[in-house]
Amino acid sequence: MPAAHLNAPAHPAVIARHAYDPDAAEEYLVLGPNGVPTWTADLRGATAFASMREATRAALRLPGAGRAFGLPLSAELAVCGVH
């Protein structure tokens, strides 16, 4: 692995999943104090991970039926209009 990747700055990220209802918003992962995952439509309540790598790693550990994925927090905040 090139050394440039080892010193890259971390960018906060969240984990999201698409809702099955076409009229519903995306849902974001909230990890409780005991590590139990729940889902919310409120981006401000979502668990923020230190980097896309950490968010992706956590998403891959979730049950496969959820089809969750990591998203850069800054881009998601811009799209949702949350500041």
C-alpha angles and dihedrals in degrees: 000000000000115000091235090072092052093060098039114130116253118242119203116249140182134209118242138178131194116250115238091227109081091216094053126091125241116278125229129211120252116189112206124218090268093047096256110148120229130169132233136179089218110094091197090063095050123112110255117215123207094242145000087257092058092044092050091047091052092045091054090055093057121094111281094236090071095062091205126174139183122258130188106256095219093055093046092049090052093051094046094044092234115145 
